[in-house]
Amino acid sequence: MRRLWVLAAALLLWAAVLQVQASDYKYIRIGKDGDVTTKTVSGYALMGGGSDLDEAFRFLCDKGAGGDFLILRAAGDDDYNPYVQSLCKMNSVATLIIPSREAANDPRVAEIIEHAEAVFIAGGDQARYINWWQGTPVENALNGDIAAGKPIGGTSAGLAVLSEFIYSSQGDAPDDPALRSTQALADPYSSRVTIRRNFLKIDLLRNTLTDTHFAKRDRLGRSLVFLARIVQDGWSMNPREIAVDEKNAVLVEGDGRARVIGSGKGAYFIQVQKESSECRPGTPLSFREYAVYHAPSKGQFELKTWSGSGGSSYSLSVDKGVVSSTQAGGAVY
């Protein structure tokens, strides 16, 4: 009898733990209690990390047309709530923290996302977003919002997961913040060079990789490796990248017109033009002719034609792990 009692108690405890795990999301809301439905306009705020840009958040708010603004996180707190509320006249501003796959499978979580008129994905660790949210109702709800023409944006890790191709670790390990361009260029198939795909479905960001903190953290070399891997692995013959520096954002209209704002070095629009010369395990990368368009602050770019104004064009190549540029003086940024 004692063994049966212990077993029953253990089963009850296990069930209680499962219940907690299934409901461990946090939802913190300010503003009005009841949701509203407004006529939203599609748009995408691609923020490079660092200091938040008021103009980028106002861009999302304006397109959300006074509805309910939702911040998504996998960890952290609700510090964005008062910030966004101070910038925008929205029905409500809320933060939804989804810290596990169990939480991402809670029906209430998807319902909250579906009722938002504007969505912002905060920074942090994109591996958590992919490992915990992909293949769950959270992914479905976000794609439903996108298909309905609701604006969405992200900063740092939140930007990294908006595109079709995503740098994110496999399994449960977090992204390695110490991965440097020199390390990636030395071995394109290092276990630390991992790319995922097909989380969110934004038509303007198909066949595209997004990167953040770009010039500030010298991420050019590793981005060139990611693009070479996409080609070598047969995912695309001419993948593109939108790389945004810290303190910058690319604000994209629903028709593909984009403008760069902020005080960093701007944004870099990169496209593969030729196949890899040598992209294989254990060998430094050699890859010819990446076309680059650098758009500084106030520069403009058209995603559908992949052309810009107010910036400059040049080419990059990699020879045995060393990046070279056609810019004057060989500058790569």
SVG drawing of the C-alpha trace seen along z (x, -y; Angstrom):
<svg xmlns="http://www.w3.org/2000/svg" viewBox="-13 -61 57 63">
<polyline fill="none" stroke="black" stroke-width="0.4" points="0.0,0.0 2.8,-2.4 4.3,-1.8 1.0,-2.5 0.6,-5.7 4.1,-6.9 3.4,-6.1 0.1,-8.0 1.7,-11.0 4.5,-10.9 1.9,-10.8 0.0,-13.7 3.3,-15.7 4.2,-14.9 0.8,-16.0 1.1,-19.3 4.6,-19.9 3.2,-19.4 0.4,-21.8 2.9,-24.5 5.1,-23.9 2.1,-24.2 1.1,-27.5 4.4,-29.2 4.0,-32.1 3.6,-35.6 1.3,-38.2 1.6,-41.8 -0.7,-44.4 -1.3,-48.1 -4.0,-50.3 -7.5,-49.1 -8.6,-45.6 -10.7,-44.8 -9.2,-44.1 -10.2,-46.2 -10.0,-45.4 -8.5,-48.1 -7.6,-48.4 -3.9,-47.6 -1.3,-48.2 1.5,-45.8 5.1,-46.9 8.3,-45.5 10.7,-47.2 14.1,-45.6 16.1,-46.9 19.8,-46.2 20.1,-46.2 21.7,-48.6 19.7,-51.7 16.0,-51.5 14.8,-53.9 11.6,-55.8 10.8,-56.2 10.9,-52.5 8.3,-51.9 6.1,-54.7 6.3,-53.1 4.8,-49.9 2.2,-51.8 1.0,-53.9 0.5,-50.8 -1.3,-49.1 -3.8,-52.0 -4.4,-52.4 -5.0,-48.7 -3.3,-46.4 0.5,-46.4 2.2,-43.1 5.9,-42.6 7.1,-39.0 10.0,-37.6 11.4,-34.3 12.8,-35.8 13.0,-39.2 10.3,-41.5 7.8,-44.1 10.2,-47.2 9.0,-47.8 5.4,-48.4 5.8,-52.0 8.3,-52.9 5.9,-52.0 2.9,-53.5 4.8,-56.8 5.4,-56.9 2.1,-55.7 -1.7,-56.0 -2.6,-52.4 -5.6,-50.6 -3.2,-48.6 0.5,-47.6 1.4,-44.2 4.4,-41.9 4.0,-38.1 6.9,-36.0 6.9,-32.5 9.8,-30.7 9.3,-27.1 7.8,-24.8 5.1,-23.9 4.1,-27.5 4.2,-27.9 1.6,-25.1 -0.8,-26.8 -3.9,-27.8 -4.2,-31.1 -0.8,-32.2 -1.8,-31.8 -5.0,-33.6 -3.2,-36.6 -1.0,-36.8 -3.9,-36.5 -5.7,-39.5 -2.7,-41.9 -2.6,-44.6 1.1,-45.1 3.8,-42.7 7.4,-43.4 9.9,-40.5 12.5,-41.7 16.2,-40.9 17.8,-38.0 18.7,-34.6 17.2,-33.6 17.9,-29.9 15.2,-30.1 12.7,-31.6 13.4,-28.9 13.8,-25.9 10.8,-26.8 8.4,-28.5 8.9,-26.9 6.3,-24.1 3.9,-25.4 0.7,-27.5 2.9,-30.5 4.4,-30.1 1.0,-29.7 -0.4,-32.7 2.5,-34.9 2.1,-33.8 -1.6,-34.4 -0.9,-38.0 1.5,-38.5 -1.0,-37.1 -3.6,-39.4 -1.5,-42.5 -0.5,-43.3 2.9,-45.1 5.7,-43.2 9.2,-44.1 12.2,-42.9 15.5,-44.0 18.7,-41.9 17.5,-38.3 14.0,-39.4 15.2,-40.6 17.3,-37.5 14.1,-35.3 12.1,-37.4 13.8,-36.2 13.5,-32.8 17.1,-31.9 18.2,-32.2 21.5,-31.9 20.5,-29.8 22.0,-26.9 20.7,-23.4 19.2,-21.5 18.8,-23.3 22.1,-25.1 21.9,-28.9 23.5,-30.8 27.2,-31.3 27.7,-35.1 31.5,-34.6 31.3,-33.2 33.6,-35.6 34.0,-36.2 37.5,-34.8 36.4,-31.5 33.5,-31.1 35.7,-31.9 38.3,-29.4 35.8,-26.5 32.3,-27.1 31.1,-23.7 32.2,-24.2 29.6,-22.9 29.1,-26.5 28.0,-27.6 24.3,-26.6 21.5,-27.9 17.8,-27.2 14.9,-28.2 11.2,-28.6 9.9,-30.0 8.0,-33.1 6.6,-33.7 7.2,-37.3 7.1,-37.4 9.6,-40.3 12.1,-38.4 12.0,-35.1 15.4,-33.9 16.9,-36.3 19.0,-36.2 18.9,-39.0 21.8,-39.9 22.2,-42.5 24.9,-44.5 26.6,-44.2 29.5,-46.6 29.7,-47.2 30.5,-43.5 32.3,-42.8 29.8,-40.2 30.5,-40.6 32.8,-37.5 30.4,-35.1 27.5,-36.5 29.4,-35.7 29.9,-32.2 26.2,-31.8 25.4,-32.9 28.0,-30.5 26.5,-27.6 23.0,-28.3 24.3,-28.0 26.5,-25.0 23.7,-23.1 21.4,-23.6 18.8,-25.9 19.3,-28.8 21.6,-29.7 21.4,-33.5 20.5,-34.1 20.3,-37.7 21.0,-39.3 19.8,-42.5 22.5,-43.3 21.6,-46.2 24.1,-47.9 23.5,-48.9 21.5,-52.0 19.9,-51.6 16.7,-50.2 15.3,-49.4 11.7,-50.4 10.0,-48.4 6.6,-49.2 4.3,-46.4 5.2,-47.1 8.9,-46.6 10.1,-50.2 12.5,-50.6 14.3,-53.5 17.2,-53.4 17.1,-55.4 19.4,-55.8 22.9,-56.9 25.0,-53.7 26.7,-52.8 23.4,-51.9 22.4,-48.8 24.1,-46.4 22.1,-44.6 24.2,-41.6 23.5,-39.1 25.4,-36.1 26.2,-36.5 28.4,-33.4 28.7,-29.9 31.2,-29.0 34.8,-28.2 35.5,-26.3 33.0,-25.8 33.7,-22.6 34.4,-21.3 37.8,-22.0 38.9,-24.4 38.9,-28.2 36.1,-29.7 36.8,-30.8 33.9,-32.5 33.7,-35.0 31.7,-38.2 29.1,-39.1 27.3,-42.2 26.9,-44.7 24.8,-47.9 25.5,-50.0 22.7,-52.3 23.6,-54.8 21.0,-56.6 18.4,-58.3 19.3,-55.9 16.5,-54.1 16.2,-50.6 13.6,-48.7 13.5,-45.1 11.5,-43.9 14.1,-45.2 17.0,-44.9 18.3,-48.4 18.9,-51.5 19.5,-55.2 21.6,-57.5 24.2,-54.8 27.1,-53.0 27.7,-49.7 30.7,-47.4 31.7,-43.8 33.3,-41.5 35.2,-38.2 36.7,-35.7 40.0,-33.9 41.1,-31.2 39.3,-32.9 40.4,-36.5 37.8,-39.1 38.7,-41.6 36.7,-44.5 36.5,-46.7 36.0,-49.8 38.7,-52.4 41.4,-51.3 39.9,-47.8 37.3,-48.8 34.8,-46.0 32.2,-48.1"/>
</svg>
